[in-house]
Amino acid sequence: MITSNNKNLKIIPLGGLGEIGKNMMAIEYDGQILIIDAGIAFPSEIKPVSSFGVSDTSYLNDRKNMILGVLITHGHDDHIGGLPHFLNEYNVPVYSSRLTREFIKFKLGNKNKVDLRTINFYESYSLGCFEFEFFPVCHSIPDAAGITIKSPVGSLVHTGDFKFDDNPTLGNPVDLEYLSNLSSNTNLILCSDSTYAEKAGFTDSEATLEEELNKIISQSEGRVLIATFSSLLSRIQQIITISSAIGRKVSVVGRSMNRNLKVALDLGYVTDPQSTVIPLRDSKKLPNHKVLLITTGAQGETNSAMGLISRGEHSDVSIKNGDTIVISSSPIPGNEIKYSHMINNLFRQGGQVIYQTISLVHVHGHGSREDLKRMIELVKPRYFIPIHGETRHLVAHADIAEKNGVNRKNIFMIEDGETVEFTGSEAILGSKVHSGTIYINSSGTPKPQ
Ligand SMILES: [Zn+2]
């Protein structure tokens, strides 16, 4: 067992740097470690069939006693999907916001002996030598967070996945004053989401979809079927609100969508004051122009609701003449072919299909160049580490940081396994640690490669 009294703050990315997905970062100081996120890899990263990829945590194996806890930024699979496996190896408390905790519980299933702790935003918590605080950010799932961590030699701001949305459909805009107050921390390190660092401008607000969705839902003469992400609750809220105003009823098709909407309604993240949401069986008694179905399968996943509907294989729902089908998503890397097949199949079934390429029916949840610039200008970090992205995204983000006031020698373009050490007076590249991907089969056991 390794013991360490190293008084440098070490940043150790174990996933999500040099790749999209599988996010995990270890923060180490004086023999104590915090973990941020424990995600799975996106499909394009997964080579063996029927398995999923998680971060190789060999580095932590002989440091088990140093790990104090896992801090989870939000409930997407590339941030929580690896938790069941991680917690099998390291039984430590997991800190998250309230709705994220519910998504974690779904992920953990019957795994009972897990210490899940719910944080309040802007409240300070202590673990060993670290103090940390979650702050809310806008993203494509409610209750998403950035995290500030203070250590004896410097402070770190980890943005999680974020965009600036001054008019969010759910929740509040990011607190700009909070972010600018962070700049008073000495030796401040900013680790910021790079996913859309190549895209010019600001990312559109969720509210920009309102007009197009309203037009489609109001003007369609038959049923409307909308596929989107089951965690994109702001989109689901928009659909319920628009439908409610014009007297359409909404039914949900797909297990994860039903489960997520139920918990969101129970906790008050989504509201349905007019009882617009009705069971699918009741919608069958209504005329077509009174029916809207929200479905899973926005990526064309084979066994998802819309995937099955598109091939005429769903047991409860088939495409009728006059149906309008909206694919309210864009394909995640690796899903492009499935996504395209689904759209072609839906046309073959006789539906009118509306999707992102031909109409504004989706905005994404990551900040574009102007959002990223705004984050850097507000936080004014001394040091900068671009995170969450392939190499090209990290390079583009490093460039934004340099153009917006961060000294080039303080920008660290690192990938998984490469480390940075902060002494309090300077930052240097540290020694490389082992990293990679482990493939887990559906029973949760690692597969040899
Ligand atoms: Zn996310």
Residues whose N, C-alpha, C, O or C-beta is under 5 A from the ligand:
A	BS01	ZN	H76 D161
